[in-house]
Amino acid sequence: MSYSVKEVSNLTDVTIRTLRYYDEINLLPIERNGSNHRVYNTMDILKLSMIRSLKEIGISLDEIREILENNSESIDDILLLQEQIIDMKLERLKTQKSKLELMISQRKKNKSIEEILLNEYIDFDTVDVDQFYNHIKNKKIDFDYYFMKIYKHKEDRDKAEAVMKTFIRYINDEYQGYFTVEKLKELAVTYRTEQSKVYFERYGKAFHLYISDLLLVCLDDIQ
């Protein structure tokens, strides 16, 4: 059975413009009829479904093209690959759900957003989390104090960077080099999430992105 580009667009909810683009970049090359119109078959639609699934789990179009080129043309193989993709999605969703459940449980214990975000970088097998939080309170590490100082100097990048570097050095002194290069990079990524955006909005619009950028500046001090 054959389908026009409009029919495929209606069936798959992929725009005609996107379908044409996939053909142009040879990601999903489509045969044409005597009138030079694109004609899709069942295999093309299956491949399109796989492309969408792979994109959803963060695979680039170049990588998807390579997967398609290395895969056989049988429908059975396409379906098996689709099953593997779904399994990957389920694993990813399970991981996200576990993180969300942890955040919810921590919030119920009145943990601050900073404490929750730091959970991403604590080895729960070797660190007593309650002891860690108590140590923070006993040492009076006031995250808001540093964030407010950074916000105050937001228009003066050098001063804002100096405050952030002071904060990182202080944490590393208190926790024996807690912030490694990798942990700082991961925290910078975490601070660009929607959860962080909501929290940092009290300081100013897009302040979470500003903090994330400052964290990356501190990498040279650790290396």
Backbone bond lengths (Angstrom), bond angles and torsions (degrees), N, CA, C in turn:
res aa  C-N    CA-C-N  psi(-1)  N-CA   C-N-CA  omega(-1)  CA-C   N-CA-C  phi
1 M - - - 1.467 - - 1.522 109.53 -
2 S 1.313 116.97 140.13 1.465 121.12 -178.45 1.526 110.65 -114.43
3 Y 1.344 114.03 155.53 1.465 120.54 -177.67 1.524 109.19 -136.60
4 S 1.317 115.44 147.03 1.462 120.19 174.47 1.525 108.59 -82.60
5 V 1.329 116.63 167.11 1.456 120.18 -179.97 1.530 110.60 -62.37
6 K 1.320 116.83 -34.77 1.467 120.24 178.80 1.526 110.70 -67.31
7 E 1.325 116.65 -41.40 1.465 120.58 179.58 1.531 110.91 -64.53
8 V 1.328 116.58 -41.43 1.465 120.28 178.75 1.525 110.22 -64.83
9 S 1.321 116.19 -39.76 1.458 120.38 178.40 1.525 110.96 -61.01
10 N 1.322 116.34 -42.71 1.467 120.75 179.36 1.528 111.69 -68.46
11 L 1.328 116.23 -37.17 1.465 120.77 -178.27 1.527 112.45 -71.23
12 T 1.319 116.55 -37.71 1.471 121.11 -171.08 1.521 114.08 -106.36
13 D 1.329 117.01 -9.47 1.468 121.48 -177.24 1.532 111.73 64.13
14 V 1.328 116.17 27.70 1.464 122.33 172.94 1.522 107.16 -103.16
15 T 1.317 117.51 132.58 1.457 119.70 -175.43 1.528 111.62 -65.33
16 I 1.321 115.47 152.77 1.466 120.76 177.75 1.525 110.14 -60.46
17 R 1.313 115.78 -38.46 1.465 120.14 179.08 1.528 111.03 -60.17
18 T 1.345 116.84 -41.83 1.464 120.94 179.22 1.523 110.95 -66.98
19 L 1.327 116.63 -41.33 1.462 120.58 178.89 1.529 110.76 -60.89
20 R 1.313 115.90 -42.87 1.468 119.51 178.61 1.527 110.82 -65.06
21 Y 1.329 115.61 -38.55 1.466 120.11 179.89 1.525 110.56 -64.10
22 Y 1.328 117.38 -43.64 1.464 121.05 178.73 1.531 111.03 -60.04
23 D 1.314 115.57 -35.87 1.467 119.83 177.98 1.528 110.08 -70.34
24 E 1.323 116.61 -43.62 1.464 121.42 -176.93 1.526 112.28 -63.26
25 I 1.342 117.17 -36.29 1.472 119.67 -178.76 1.530 111.25 -91.35
26 N 1.324 115.57 7.72 1.465 121.78 176.60 1.532 112.85 65.82
27 L 1.329 115.86 24.38 1.462 120.03 174.71 1.524 109.56 -78.68
28 L 1.328 115.19 -41.53 1.459 121.33 176.98 1.529 107.76 -135.47
29 P 1.343 116.76 74.92 1.469 120.27 -178.46 1.527 111.24 -65.88
30 I 1.317 115.34 133.00 1.465 121.12 -174.66 1.529 110.41 -119.92
31 E 1.331 115.47 137.61 1.462 119.95 177.01 1.526 109.83 -72.07
32 R 1.327 115.54 156.68 1.465 120.86 179.75 1.527 109.97 -119.95
33 N 1.325 114.65 152.18 1.464 119.26 178.96 1.529 110.47 -89.32
34 G 1.317 116.23 -172.11 1.457 120.54 -177.54 1.509 113.55 -62.68
35 S 1.331 116.81 -22.52 1.468 121.00 178.79 1.523 111.65 -92.25
36 N 1.335 116.37 8.63 1.468 123.48 179.63 1.529 112.52 66.76
37 H 1.335 116.74 26.52 1.455 121.45 175.81 1.531 109.53 -96.82
38 R 1.317 116.40 143.64 1.463 120.31 178.65 1.525 110.26 -66.34
39 V 1.335 115.08 137.00 1.464 120.77 179.29 1.529 108.51 -127.23
40 Y 1.329 116.12 117.06 1.467 122.11 -177.41 1.527 110.36 -97.11
41 N 1.347 115.46 148.19 1.457 120.13 173.29 1.531 109.32 -118.72
42 T 1.320 116.65 -177.75 1.467 121.02 -177.09 1.525 111.99 -60.71
43 M 1.330 117.01 -40.50 1.462 120.78 179.16 1.524 111.30 -62.07
44 D 1.323 116.91 -39.20 1.467 120.63 178.67 1.528 110.79 -61.20
45 I 1.331 116.02 -41.19 1.465 119.94 -179.39 1.526 110.86 -68.00
46 L 1.334 116.74 -37.86 1.463 120.30 176.14 1.528 110.86 -63.02
47 K 1.329 116.03 -42.28 1.465 119.88 178.67 1.524 110.58 -65.02
48 L 1.318 116.43 -38.61 1.461 120.32 178.49 1.530 110.17 -62.53
49 S 1.315 116.23 -41.28 1.462 120.45 177.44 1.526 110.70 -61.59
50 M 1.323 116.33 -39.99 1.460 120.42 179.52 1.527 110.73 -67.60
51 I 1.325 116.91 -39.44 1.466 120.80 177.84 1.524 110.33 -58.79
52 R 1.320 116.38 -45.50 1.465 120.59 -179.98 1.525 110.94 -63.00
53 S 1.328 116.42 -41.60 1.465 120.37 -179.34 1.522 111.22 -64.98
54 L 1.330 116.42 -42.36 1.461 120.48 179.73 1.525 111.16 -66.51
55 K 1.329 116.64 -37.76 1.468 119.90 177.30 1.524 110.89 -62.94
56 E 1.327 116.36 -38.29 1.464 121.18 -177.61 1.524 112.33 -63.61
57 I 1.331 117.29 -26.54 1.467 119.25 179.94 1.526 111.13 -100.42
58 G 1.345 115.99 16.65 1.457 120.50 169.40 1.510 116.99 89.44
59 I 1.330 118.27 14.22 1.464 120.61 179.71 1.527 109.24 -86.97
60 S 1.334 116.58 134.42 1.461 121.15 -176.53 1.525 111.04 -72.14
61 L 1.337 115.75 162.40 1.463 120.30 179.86 1.527 111.47 -63.43
62 D 1.332 117.12 -36.70 1.469 119.91 178.20 1.526 110.80 -63.23
63 E 1.336 115.80 -41.56 1.466 119.77 179.22 1.526 110.78 -68.08
64 I 1.337 116.02 -37.13 1.468 119.99 178.36 1.525 110.31 -64.28
65 R 1.329 115.98 -41.26 1.465 119.68 178.91 1.527 110.41 -59.43
66 E 1.331 115.77 -41.87 1.465 120.01 179.93 1.527 110.94 -64.68
67 I 1.333 116.22 -39.53 1.468 120.16 178.35 1.524 110.31 -62.34
68 L 1.321 115.79 -44.93 1.463 119.99 -178.88 1.528 111.50 -66.03
69 E 1.328 116.13 -39.23 1.459 119.90 -178.69 1.522 111.88 -67.84
70 N 1.341 116.21 -32.62 1.463 120.21 -178.49 1.519 112.97 -87.08
71 N 1.320 115.56 -5.95 1.462 119.47 -178.30 1.527 109.89 -94.54
72 S 1.325 116.02 147.94 1.462 119.22 178.84 1.520 109.97 -70.81
73 E 1.304 115.64 168.95 1.457 120.78 -175.46 1.521 113.42 -90.80
74 S 1.343 118.45 7.28 1.461 119.00 -177.15 1.522 110.98 -79.66
75 I 1.312 115.86 144.48 1.463 121.15 178.47 1.523 110.19 -62.48
76 D 1.340 117.11 -37.35 1.465 120.47 -179.62 1.524 111.44 -59.83
77 D 1.346 116.52 -42.41 1.463 119.84 179.69 1.526 110.98 -66.39
78 I 1.319 116.79 -39.47 1.462 120.72 177.99 1.526 110.12 -62.00
79 L 1.327 116.65 -43.51 1.460 120.64 -179.58 1.528 111.39 -66.10
80 L 1.329 116.75 -39.08 1.462 120.13 177.98 1.525 111.19 -63.71
81 L 1.330 115.71 -40.27 1.457 119.61 178.62 1.525 110.57 -66.11
82 Q 1.334 116.18 -38.02 1.460 120.46 176.14 1.525 110.54 -60.15
83 E 1.321 116.12 -40.62 1.467 120.28 179.01 1.526 110.43 -62.55
84 Q 1.332 116.68 -41.52 1.461 120.74 178.81 1.526 110.92 -63.80
85 I 1.329 115.92 -38.90 1.465 120.21 178.92 1.521 110.52 -63.59
86 I 1.327 116.33 -42.46 1.465 120.65 179.10 1.527 110.34 -62.36
87 D 1.338 116.72 -40.48 1.465 120.42 177.18 1.528 110.71 -60.49
88 M 1.341 116.35 -40.53 1.462 120.66 178.10 1.525 110.73 -63.62
89 K 1.334 115.91 -40.93 1.467 120.23 178.42 1.520 110.76 -62.06
90 L 1.332 115.74 -43.64 1.462 120.17 -178.70 1.525 110.94 -62.48
91 E 1.335 116.81 -41.57 1.461 120.51 178.72 1.521 110.75 -63.76
92 R 1.335 115.12 -40.76 1.461 119.43 179.65 1.524 110.81 -65.63
93 L 1.335 116.30 -41.75 1.459 120.46 178.56 1.525 111.36 -65.02
94 K 1.339 116.85 -37.95 1.463 120.50 178.26 1.524 110.61 -62.91
95 T 1.340 116.14 -40.86 1.463 120.28 178.64 1.524 110.62 -64.93
96 Q 1.343 116.28 -44.38 1.464 120.48 179.43 1.525 110.81 -63.68
97 K 1.333 116.03 -39.47 1.464 120.47 179.64 1.528 110.79 -64.74
98 S 1.332 116.59 -40.77 1.464 120.36 179.07 1.524 111.06 -62.64
99 K 1.340 116.06 -42.11 1.462 119.95 178.78 1.524 110.93 -65.01
100 L 1.340 115.86 -40.65 1.459 120.14 179.66 1.525 110.83 -64.97
101 E 1.330 116.74 -42.62 1.466 120.74 178.70 1.524 110.75 -61.93
102 L 1.342 116.01 -38.89 1.460 119.93 178.40 1.523 110.70 -64.21
103 M 1.338 116.38 -43.75 1.462 120.39 179.52 1.522 110.85 -62.56
104 I 1.341 116.63 -41.69 1.465 120.64 -179.92 1.524 110.36 -63.46
105 S 1.334 116.41 -44.21 1.467 119.90 -179.34 1.527 111.15 -64.88
106 Q 1.345 116.18 -37.49 1.462 119.77 179.13 1.526 111.14 -68.40
107 R 1.330 116.32 -38.06 1.463 119.54 178.29 1.527 110.93 -65.27
108 K 1.333 116.63 -35.38 1.466 120.62 178.04 1.523 111.02 -65.06
109 K 1.340 115.68 -23.43 1.464 120.60 177.27 1.526 111.07 -91.47
110 N 1.353 114.81 12.65 1.469 121.70 178.72 1.528 112.97 64.25
111 K 1.330 116.26 29.98 1.457 119.44 175.28 1.528 108.83 -75.27
112 S 1.323 116.41 144.26 1.461 120.38 178.52 1.521 109.67 -76.29
113 I 1.329 115.87 164.88 1.462 119.99 179.09 1.523 110.65 -62.42
114 E 1.348 117.05 -33.43 1.459 119.77 179.20 1.523 110.75 -64.72
115 E 1.331 116.13 -43.28 1.460 119.91 179.56 1.526 110.66 -63.49
116 I 1.335 115.65 -40.48 1.464 119.79 -179.56 1.521 110.70 -65.09
117 L 1.328 116.27 -43.56 1.462 119.59 -179.91 1.519 111.10 -65.21
118 L 1.322 116.83 -35.00 1.458 119.82 177.79 1.521 111.81 -67.26
119 N 1.339 116.71 -22.21 1.467 119.82 178.07 1.521 111.86 -56.31
120 E 1.336 116.12 -28.85 1.455 120.37 -178.67 1.526 111.40 -62.38
121 Y 1.323 116.69 -21.14 1.464 120.13 -171.41 1.519 113.11 -118.54
122 I 1.342 116.74 15.54 1.460 120.57 178.82 1.517 109.29 -104.58
123 D 1.311 117.12 134.13 1.458 121.75 175.61 1.524 107.58 -82.95
124 F 1.325 116.88 101.46 1.458 121.06 -174.82 1.527 112.71 -67.32
125 D 1.334 117.20 -16.02 1.464 119.71 178.86 1.520 111.88 -78.64
126 T 1.322 117.12 -21.51 1.465 119.64 -175.10 1.521 113.40 -120.47
127 V 1.330 117.69 -10.53 1.461 120.61 -176.11 1.522 110.37 -116.91
128 D 1.320 116.14 131.80 1.457 121.40 172.50 1.526 106.90 -79.77
129 V 1.333 116.44 107.28 1.461 120.63 -172.31 1.527 111.91 -61.89
130 D 1.336 116.66 -44.16 1.468 119.23 179.87 1.523 110.79 -61.49
131 Q 1.330 115.47 -40.30 1.460 119.42 177.87 1.526 110.68 -64.17
132 F 1.327 115.38 -38.39 1.462 120.50 178.89 1.531 110.39 -61.41
133 Y 1.349 116.51 -47.37 1.460 120.43 -179.62 1.527 111.31 -65.94
134 N 1.331 116.06 -39.65 1.464 119.26 178.51 1.517 110.75 -63.26
135 H 1.337 115.00 -36.80 1.462 119.31 178.48 1.527 110.31 -63.78
136 I 1.332 115.54 -40.07 1.463 119.63 177.36 1.527 110.37 -59.95
137 K 1.347 115.52 -45.61 1.464 119.68 -178.58 1.530 111.09 -66.34
138 N 1.343 115.93 -42.30 1.459 119.80 -179.32 1.523 111.54 -64.49
139 K 1.325 115.12 -36.41 1.461 119.58 179.32 1.526 111.59 -81.63
140 K 1.348 114.64 -6.19 1.469 120.54 179.23 1.531 111.91 55.77
141 I 1.336 115.01 49.35 1.462 119.39 175.03 1.522 107.63 -79.85
142 D 1.294 116.20 105.88 1.464 121.74 -174.49 1.526 109.13 -100.19
143 F 1.338 115.21 99.49 1.460 119.30 -179.90 1.523 111.03 -61.03
144 D 1.334 116.29 -41.66 1.462 119.81 -178.68 1.524 111.56 -59.16
145 Y 1.325 116.17 -34.77 1.463 120.22 179.98 1.529 110.28 -59.43
146 Y 1.335 115.33 -46.44 1.464 119.23 -179.27 1.520 111.69 -70.30
147 F 1.343 116.74 -40.66 1.459 119.57 -179.90 1.530 111.09 -64.91
148 M 1.333 116.21 -38.86 1.466 119.62 178.77 1.527 110.83 -66.27
149 K 1.334 116.25 -38.69 1.465 119.27 178.15 1.528 110.58 -65.07
150 I 1.330 115.82 -39.97 1.468 119.54 178.29 1.523 110.09 -64.53
151 Y 1.342 115.68 -43.16 1.465 119.28 179.49 1.531 110.70 -62.64
152 K 1.315 115.97 -39.04 1.466 120.61 179.59 1.527 111.19 -60.47
153 H 1.335 115.85 -35.35 1.465 120.52 -178.09 1.529 112.04 -102.42
154 K 1.329 116.64 20.76 1.465 120.17 -174.36 1.525 112.62 -56.27
155 E 1.318 116.42 -35.76 1.465 119.85 -178.43 1.524 112.28 -80.14
156 D 1.325 116.35 -11.38 1.464 121.10 177.65 1.524 107.52 -113.21
157 R 1.315 115.98 91.62 1.466 121.36 -172.16 1.531 112.41 -56.86
158 D 1.314 117.35 -40.60 1.466 120.36 -177.83 1.526 111.38 -61.76
159 K 1.331 116.38 -42.98 1.464 119.86 -179.77 1.525 110.75 -68.99
160 A 1.339 116.20 -39.30 1.466 120.04 179.06 1.529 110.37 -63.24
161 E 1.335 116.27 -41.70 1.466 120.18 178.15 1.523 110.65 -63.92
162 A 1.327 116.46 -38.40 1.464 120.62 -179.68 1.528 110.83 -63.40
163 V 1.338 116.60 -40.26 1.466 120.45 178.51 1.527 110.39 -64.43
164 M 1.330 116.40 -44.89 1.463 120.05 -179.61 1.524 110.87 -63.17
165 K 1.321 117.46 -41.98 1.465 120.65 179.55 1.525 111.11 -64.63
166 T 1.335 115.83 -37.04 1.464 119.94 176.88 1.521 110.49 -63.28
167 F 1.333 115.80 -42.01 1.463 121.22 179.23 1.531 110.98 -62.71
168 I 1.332 116.84 -46.29 1.468 120.99 -179.21 1.528 110.37 -63.46
169 R 1.328 116.52 -43.29 1.471 119.86 179.31 1.527 110.69 -62.60
170 Y 1.343 115.63 -39.37 1.461 120.04 -179.53 1.529 110.90 -63.71
171 I 1.333 116.42 -45.86 1.467 120.49 178.46 1.528 110.22 -61.58
172 N 1.317 116.94 -42.92 1.464 120.19 -178.77 1.525 112.01 -67.66
173 D 1.326 116.78 -33.48 1.467 119.53 176.71 1.526 110.87 -68.47
174 E 1.335 115.80 -40.59 1.461 120.31 -177.27 1.524 112.30 -74.30
175 Y 1.348 116.27 -30.70 1.466 120.20 -173.23 1.524 112.61 -122.17
176 Q 1.329 115.45 36.07 1.463 121.92 172.27 1.531 113.32 48.56
177 G 1.314 115.53 58.03 1.464 119.86 176.72 1.508 113.47 69.41
178 Y 1.326 116.26 38.48 1.467 121.40 -175.98 1.521 112.55 -56.85
179 F 1.335 117.20 -44.59 1.465 120.52 -177.61 1.521 110.10 -85.56
180 T 1.326 115.46 101.50 1.459 121.10 171.87 1.527 108.11 -86.06
181 V 1.320 116.53 174.38 1.463 120.68 177.95 1.522 110.33 -59.08
182 E 1.340 116.03 -45.30 1.466 119.74 -177.89 1.520 111.66 -64.99
183 K 1.332 117.08 -40.45 1.463 119.79 -179.50 1.526 111.20 -66.66
184 L 1.323 116.27 -37.13 1.468 119.02 177.68 1.524 110.63 -65.35
185 K 1.332 116.33 -41.73 1.466 119.82 178.62 1.522 110.64 -61.98
186 E 1.335 116.33 -43.25 1.459 120.57 -179.52 1.524 111.22 -65.59
187 L 1.337 116.07 -40.23 1.458 119.52 179.17 1.524 110.72 -66.18
188 A 1.333 116.10 -37.46 1.465 120.29 177.77 1.525 110.44 -61.10
189 V 1.329 116.31 -39.61 1.469 120.70 177.38 1.523 110.29 -67.19
190 T 1.337 116.53 -43.58 1.466 121.11 -179.73 1.524 111.24 -60.30
191 Y 1.320 116.85 -38.55 1.462 120.60 -178.54 1.527 112.64 -70.88
192 R 1.321 117.50 -5.35 1.466 120.44 177.51 1.532 111.34 -97.62
193 T 1.330 117.50 4.69 1.458 121.46 -178.08 1.525 111.31 -82.30
194 E 1.336 115.33 167.82 1.460 120.84 179.43 1.524 111.60 -64.31
195 Q 1.368 116.54 -37.02 1.461 119.29 179.63 1.525 110.69 -60.52
196 S 1.331 115.87 -43.75 1.460 119.86 179.60 1.526 110.83 -68.51
197 K 1.323 115.95 -36.94 1.467 119.97 179.08 1.522 110.72 -57.40
198 V 1.335 116.21 -44.78 1.467 120.60 -179.67 1.521 110.45 -61.26
199 Y 1.334 116.14 -44.03 1.463 119.80 -178.32 1.528 111.64 -65.50
200 F 1.321 116.97 -47.49 1.462 120.97 -172.96 1.528 113.25 -77.69
201 E 1.331 117.82 -8.25 1.464 120.00 179.38 1.524 112.08 -61.37
202 R 1.328 116.91 -23.01 1.470 118.73 179.32 1.522 111.80 -67.93
203 Y 1.344 116.29 -19.44 1.458 119.91 177.08 1.526 111.72 -90.38
204 G 1.315 116.33 -29.38 1.452 119.65 -178.67 1.515 111.29 157.43
205 K 1.313 116.20 160.52 1.459 122.13 -178.51 1.531 110.56 -63.23
206 A 1.332 115.13 132.98 1.473 122.86 177.62 1.529 112.61 61.16
207 F 1.345 116.44 21.44 1.466 119.20 -179.11 1.526 111.15 -66.91
208 H 1.348 116.85 -28.49 1.470 119.87 178.62 1.528 110.94 -62.14
209 L 1.336 116.90 -35.21 1.463 120.56 178.52 1.530 110.56 -71.14
210 Y 1.326 115.33 -36.58 1.466 120.52 178.94 1.528 110.03 -63.86
211 I 1.341 116.07 -44.22 1.462 120.84 178.57 1.526 110.33 -63.54
212 S 1.323 116.14 -42.22 1.464 120.71 179.27 1.524 110.91 -59.06
213 D 1.327 116.50 -44.23 1.469 120.69 179.09 1.529 111.41 -63.10
214 L 1.335 116.25 -39.46 1.464 119.76 -179.96 1.529 111.32 -65.30
215 L 1.319 116.30 -36.99 1.466 119.47 178.27 1.525 110.93 -60.42
216 L 1.324 116.04 -40.22 1.465 119.90 -179.82 1.523 111.46 -66.65
217 V 1.331 116.24 -31.08 1.465 120.28 178.11 1.530 110.49 -63.85
218 C 1.334 116.24 -29.80 1.466 121.04 -176.62 1.526 113.29 -76.11
219 L 1.317 117.34 -7.38 1.465 120.10 -176.89 1.525 112.17 -59.01
220 D 1.329 116.39 -39.22 1.465 119.96 -177.81 1.526 111.76 -63.32
221 D 1.339 116.88 -30.15 1.460 120.30 -179.61 1.523 112.19 -70.99
222 I 1.340 115.85 -23.23 1.464 120.10 -177.04 1.516 111.34 -93.36
223 Q 1.329 116.39 -33.89 1.470 120.45 -176.86 1.527 111.41 -66.13
